[in-house]
């Protein structure tokens, strides 16, 4: 029996299909700036609260800081509560964790300039036609996916990373444009 395992394809697909850290609650989808504006007053209240009131405030902050990932998830609420001495500290912790965790709402979108974009999983290349990758007979052995929605490209090809999207935009002009929100 022939071994059809393709390590390069496996690694590329693993990168494409890994679970991103996603907000567990709607509050977690806010922009970093909006999260800071929401968490700071709660943090101030928490400082003078005790008992059940402090727990309720902690739970409210958790709604902004809790995320799910392939390992189950986590939250940086205790980083805020245990390590913040000032509003500036709260802001720094939120910015650090949101950048590291990529849990904040997308700050960009992708507008397709063609009806569909084709992605060669094996090579990591984009094209406006699947035939740009080869003749019909060659395509049968290729793993090619098509995207007709910019949000799909952001999630599956760019791995929700703005810099990756901009890099592809420069490399493949005329296929799509990255629009900063």
SVG drawing of the C-alpha trace seen along z (x, -y; Angstrom):
<svg xmlns="http://www.w3.org/2000/svg" viewBox="-23 -55 30 57">
<polyline fill="none" stroke="black" stroke-width="0.4" points="0.0,0.0 1.4,-3.4 1.9,-6.0 0.1,-9.2 1.0,-11.3 2.2,-14.7 4.1,-16.5 4.1,-19.9 0.3,-19.8 -0.3,-18.6 1.7,-21.6 0.0,-24.1 -3.5,-22.8 -2.6,-22.7 -1.7,-26.4 -4.9,-27.2 -7.3,-25.2 -5.8,-25.8 -8.3,-27.3 -7.9,-31.0 -8.5,-32.4 -12.0,-33.7 -14.0,-35.8 -16.5,-33.8 -18.9,-36.6 -20.1,-39.5 -18.3,-42.0 -15.0,-40.3 -15.5,-41.3 -15.2,-45.0 -12.2,-46.9 -9.3,-47.3 -10.1,-50.9 -13.8,-50.1 -12.7,-47.3 -10.4,-49.6 -13.2,-52.2 -15.6,-49.5 -13.1,-47.7 -11.6,-50.8 -14.8,-51.9 -15.4,-48.3 -11.8,-48.0 -12.3,-51.2 -15.5,-49.8 -13.8,-46.5 -11.1,-48.2 -13.6,-49.4 -15.9,-46.4 -15.8,-43.3 -17.4,-39.8 -20.2,-39.1 -20.1,-42.6 -16.4,-42.2 -17.2,-38.7 -20.0,-40.2 -17.6,-42.9 -14.9,-40.3 -17.5,-38.4 -18.4,-41.5 -14.7,-42.1 -14.4,-38.4 -17.0,-38.9 -14.5,-41.2 -11.4,-39.1 -12.5,-35.5 -11.6,-33.6 -11.9,-30.1 -9.1,-28.3 -8.0,-24.8 -6.9,-24.2 -10.2,-25.2 -9.6,-28.9 -8.7,-31.3 -9.0,-34.8 -6.7,-37.6 -9.1,-39.0 -6.8,-38.1 -3.9,-39.7 -5.9,-43.0 -7.2,-42.5 -3.9,-41.4 -1.4,-43.5 -3.0,-46.9 -2.1,-49.8 -3.5,-52.5 -5.7,-53.0 -2.6,-53.0 -1.8,-49.5 -5.3,-48.3 -4.9,-49.7 -1.4,-48.1 -2.6,-44.7 -5.6,-44.8 -3.5,-46.0 -0.8,-43.3 -3.3,-40.5 -5.4,-41.6 -2.4,-41.8 -1.0,-38.5 -4.3,-36.7 -5.7,-38.3 -9.1,-38.3 -10.2,-41.8 -12.6,-42.5 -11.1,-42.7 -9.9,-46.2 -9.9,-45.6 -11.9,-43.9 -11.1,-42.5 -12.9,-43.6 -12.7,-41.2 -11.9,-42.8 -12.8,-39.6 -15.8,-37.2 -13.7,-34.5 -10.2,-34.0 -8.5,-30.6 -6.0,-29.4 -3.5,-26.6 -3.1,-25.0 0.1,-23.2 2.0,-26.3 0.2,-29.0 -0.5,-31.0 -3.6,-33.0 -5.0,-33.4 -8.2,-34.7 -8.7,-31.4 -7.9,-27.8 -6.4,-27.4 -3.6,-29.8 -2.2,-26.8 -2.1,-24.4 -4.0,-22.6 -7.2,-20.7 -5.4,-17.3 -2.9,-18.8 -5.7,-20.3 -7.0,-16.9 -4.0,-16.3 -4.0,-19.8 -5.7,-21.0 -7.3,-24.2 -10.0,-26.1 -12.1,-29.1 -13.3,-32.1 -16.0,-34.5 -16.1,-36.3 -13.4,-38.5 -14.2,-37.3 -13.4,-33.7 -10.0,-34.9 -9.3,-36.7 -10.1,-33.6 -8.7,-30.8 -5.9,-32.2 -4.7,-35.2 -5.2,-33.6 -6.9,-36.8 -3.6,-38.6 -3.6,-42.1 0.1,-42.0 -0.4,-38.7 -3.4,-40.2 -1.3,-43.3 1.5,-41.0 -0.8,-39.0 -2.4,-42.3 1.1,-43.5 2.0,-40.1 -1.3,-39.6 -2.4,-43.1 -5.8,-43.2 -7.4,-40.3 -8.5,-42.1 -7.9,-45.2 -7.5,-45.5 -9.7,-48.2 -8.9,-49.5 -12.1,-50.1"/>
</svg>
